[in-house]
Amino acid sequence: MKLRANNSDCTRSDGGSAVVVVLVLLLAIMAFLEANTGTLRSLKRELQLIEQRQLIKYGESVSTNNFGTNKPSLGR
């Protein structure tokens, strides 16, 4: 059984363009990830500033939530 060397439908330039497309897609994904990381850093800093302002305004004594306390429910 003999195989021809040039019997494939995919030429060399098609393979090269596929690599370029994959690289462009990877670069786009990396750009989106970097943008999202920057946005998350910015939001984290903004939340920290809001928390500091609230602690100054309301005091540090009310900084924790009372979700874990064992208070009896009223009326039921």
DAJOJO-V913071 format. One record per helix or strand. SS is the DSSP state (~ for helix, > for strand). FROM is the first residue (numbers start at 1). TO is the last residue. If there is no record, write none. Layout:
SS;FROM;TO  SS;FROM;TO
//
This chain:
~;12;58  ~;60;62
//
